Amino acid sequence: MNKAAEDLRAIRLDQFIAHPPAKVWRALTEPELVAQWLMPNDFKAEVGHRFTFRTQPKKQVGFDGIVHCEVLELEPEKLLKISWSDGKQADWTVTWRLEPEGKGTRLFLDHEGFDPGDELQQMSRRIMGSGWPSHFRRVADLAAQL
């Protein structure tokens, strides 16, 4: 697959956070902390746990405000992979990887599975692609408070 097509299938980001992986992990996996930087949820850090995020509906992309998820992989302070679905057409995965870097953490995000031929999924990719960087900043701010 060529680079342009791959770019339409995924959002890939990474950011250095000046806090150790243990603090960043807490921000990614404690439900009350996740609610502060992302969305209200009923998350549990257990492989196989099904949960939802709830937010404002986005009618322009047919989104009712509920994200249906499942924990697919979990390696404390290193990896969290979840399914991410709108319950209709979107069936994506979101993976956070944490790598120690100096006195902090390099946080990677891969939000994958967008259909390059689906106009609504591509609109969703653009909307979320512009939103994830601000969420990263909130994770960093939250880790600073822990």
C-alpha positions as CSV (number, residue, x, y, z in Angstrom):
1,M,0.0,0.0,0.0
2,N,1.4,3.4,-0.9
3,K,1.9,6.1,1.8
4,A,-1.0,8.3,0.6
5,A,-3.4,5.4,1.0
6,E,-2.0,4.5,4.4
7,D,-2.4,8.1,5.5
8,L,-6.2,7.8,4.8
9,R,-6.5,4.7,6.9
10,A,-4.9,5.9,10.2
11,I,-4.1,8.7,12.5
12,R,-0.6,8.4,13.9
13,L,0.8,10.7,16.6
14,D,3.5,10.7,19.2
15,Q,4.4,13.2,21.8
16,F,7.0,13.5,24.6
17,I,5.4,13.9,28.0
18,A,7.7,15.0,30.8
19,H,6.4,12.5,33.3
20,P,7.2,8.8,33.9
21,P,5.2,6.1,32.3
22,A,3.5,5.2,35.6
23,K,1.8,8.6,35.7
24,V,0.9,8.6,32.0
25,W,-0.5,5.1,32.4
26,R,-2.8,6.2,35.2
27,A,-4.1,9.0,33.0
28,L,-4.8,6.5,30.3
29,T,-6.5,3.8,32.4
30,E,-8.2,5.2,35.5
31,P,-11.8,5.9,34.4
32,E,-12.2,9.1,36.4
33,L,-9.0,10.5,34.9
34,V,-9.9,9.4,31.4
35,A,-13.2,11.2,31.8
36,Q,-11.2,14.4,32.5
37,W,-9.2,14.4,29.2
38,L,-11.3,12.3,26.9
39,M,-14.9,11.4,27.7
40,P,-17.1,10.0,30.5
41,N,-16.7,6.2,30.4
42,D,-17.1,2.9,32.2
43,F,-13.6,1.6,31.4
44,K,-11.8,-1.1,33.3
45,A,-8.2,-2.0,32.5
46,E,-9.1,-5.7,31.8
47,V,-8.7,-7.5,28.5
48,G,-12.1,-8.3,27.1
49,H,-13.9,-5.6,29.1
50,R,-16.6,-3.9,27.0
51,F,-17.3,-0.2,27.7
52,T,-18.6,3.0,26.3
53,F,-17.5,6.6,25.9
54,R,-20.2,9.2,25.8
55,T,-20.0,12.6,24.2
56,Q,-22.0,15.1,22.1
57,P,-23.5,13.6,19.0
58,K,-22.1,14.8,15.7
59,K,-25.0,14.7,13.2
60,Q,-22.8,15.6,10.2
61,V,-21.0,12.2,10.4
62,G,-24.1,10.2,11.7
63,F,-22.6,9.8,15.2
64,D,-25.0,9.5,18.1
65,G,-22.4,10.3,20.8
66,I,-21.8,6.8,22.0
67,V,-18.5,5.0,21.3
68,H,-18.6,1.3,21.9
69,C,-15.2,-0.2,22.9
70,E,-13.5,-3.3,24.1
71,V,-10.1,-3.7,25.7
72,L,-8.1,-5.9,23.2
73,E,-4.6,-5.8,24.6
74,L,-3.1,-4.5,27.8
75,E,0.5,-4.4,29.1
76,P,0.7,-2.1,32.1
77,E,2.7,1.1,31.6
78,K,3.5,-0.1,28.0
79,L,0.5,-0.8,25.8
80,L,-3.3,-0.3,25.7
81,K,-5.3,-1.3,22.6
82,I,-9.0,-0.9,22.3
83,S,-11.7,-1.4,19.6
84,W,-13.5,1.8,18.8
85,S,-16.9,1.7,17.1
86,D,-19.9,4.0,16.6
87,G,-22.1,0.9,16.5
88,K,-23.0,1.4,12.8
89,Q,-20.2,1.9,10.2
90,A,-17.0,2.6,12.0
91,D,-14.9,-0.3,13.3
92,W,-11.5,1.1,14.3
93,T,-8.7,0.3,16.8
94,V,-7.0,2.8,19.0
95,T,-3.6,1.8,20.4
96,W,-1.5,3.8,22.9
97,R,2.1,2.8,23.4
98,L,4.3,4.2,26.1
99,E,8.1,4.2,25.9
100,P,10.3,5.6,28.7
101,E,12.4,8.5,27.3
102,G,14.8,10.2,29.7
103,K,12.9,11.2,32.7
104,G,9.6,11.2,30.8
105,T,7.5,9.1,28.4
106,R,7.1,9.0,24.6
107,L,3.4,8.4,24.0
108,F,2.3,7.0,20.7
109,L,-1.2,6.9,19.3
110,D,-2.4,4.8,16.4
111,H,-6.0,5.2,15.5
112,E,-6.5,2.7,12.6
113,G,-9.1,1.2,10.3
114,F,-10.5,4.2,8.4
115,D,-12.0,3.3,5.0
116,P,-10.2,5.6,2.4
117,G,-13.2,5.2,0.1
118,D,-15.9,6.3,2.7
119,E,-16.5,10.0,2.8
120,L,-18.0,10.0,6.3
121,Q,-15.1,7.9,7.7
122,Q,-12.7,10.3,6.1
123,M,-14.5,13.3,7.6
124,S,-14.3,11.5,11.0
125,R,-10.6,10.9,10.5
126,R,-10.0,14.6,9.8
127,I,-12.1,15.6,12.9
128,M,-10.5,13.2,15.2
129,G,-7.0,13.8,13.7
130,S,-7.3,17.5,14.7
131,G,-8.7,16.6,18.1
132,W,-6.2,14.0,19.3
133,P,-3.3,16.5,19.8
134,S,-5.3,18.5,22.3
135,H,-6.2,15.3,24.1
136,F,-2.4,14.5,24.3
137,R,-1.9,18.0,25.9
138,R,-4.6,17.2,28.5
139,V,-3.0,13.8,29.3
140,A,0.3,15.6,29.9
141,D,-1.4,18.3,32.1
142,L,-3.2,15.5,34.1
143,A,0.0,13.5,34.5
144,A,1.6,16.7,36.0
145,Q,-1.1,16.8,38.7
146,L,-0.6,13.1,39.8
